[in-house]
């Protein structure tokens, strides 16, 4: 069991670094073993297996999403949620519902996504203590607020989005930089999500000035996935200036792709952004040609 749990942890670490080939290596075998132990093991083994199964399914869902298999991602996220419910750990359940909401949203089912994240907020609020020795519940509550802000922004509910960001920011100021469930919750990640939500709300130029790259130490998170997402969001904010900052937007998109190529190149938002920047370009730039080749755009 210890080896299986370590295997799930290592797969999650590979996912966090955008090493999807390593994260997915023999992942089916791991999932099968964990399902067997969870069903037929001793009570102690069952609990360890369920916890590892939550983590392994979270990896599987993230990997499937990254390469565009949303049906498989949803199946993995659903199994993650089922394992977390059986485990009965509120932190694991919070992580599962957060991941489930993301998977529903990326599959185009926004109503189900909002339902999942509301459940996470309701269940975690009474037990979240950012000053406790174990801040896991507070971290998951903060991550749930961040994704609730994302969903609100995509529905055009700016006030609600900013309210959720404020709730997450207050929690992060008390927890400090943490990493339960490989989610990197803390002030730095809240700043990254603020940029992302601002881009969704069309507040690009303003939010870029408030959180410029020289003031956000994304490298401190030691996560290629978080770094790639941040630089992609910076590119989105710059592109919303409708031309004057397109060169810098291309550089940020190039940085995002170098940090997390699998995630970025398969992201429809990133591909649409590249198409827009390519169409508006008035002169040849090496980043433009390089990105065109890497994205496989004719």
Secondary structure as GFF3:
##gff-version 3
##sequence-region A 1 298
A	DSSP	alpha_helix	2	16	.	.	.	ID=ss1
A	DSSP	alpha_helix	20	24	.	.	.	ID=ss2
A	DSSP	alpha_helix	27	40	.	.	.	ID=ss3
A	DSSP	alpha_helix	43	66	.	.	.	ID=ss4
A	DSSP	alpha_helix	70	87	.	.	.	ID=ss5
A	DSSP	alpha_helix	90	106	.	.	.	ID=ss6
A	DSSP	alpha_helix	110	125	.	.	.	ID=ss7
A	DSSP	alpha_helix	136	154	.	.	.	ID=ss8
A	DSSP	alpha_helix	158	175	.	.	.	ID=ss9
A	DSSP	three_ten_helix	180	182	.	.	.	ID=ss10
A	DSSP	alpha_helix	187	200	.	.	.	ID=ss11
A	DSSP	alpha_helix	204	210	.	.	.	ID=ss12
A	DSSP	three_ten_helix	213	215	.	.	.	ID=ss13
A	DSSP	three_ten_helix	218	221	.	.	.	ID=ss14
A	DSSP	alpha_helix	224	239	.	.	.	ID=ss15
A	DSSP	alpha_helix	246	259	.	.	.	ID=ss16
A	DSSP	alpha_helix	261	265	.	.	.	ID=ss17
A	DSSP	alpha_helix	268	280	.	.	.	ID=ss18
A	DSSP	alpha_helix	286	295	.	.	.	ID=ss19
###
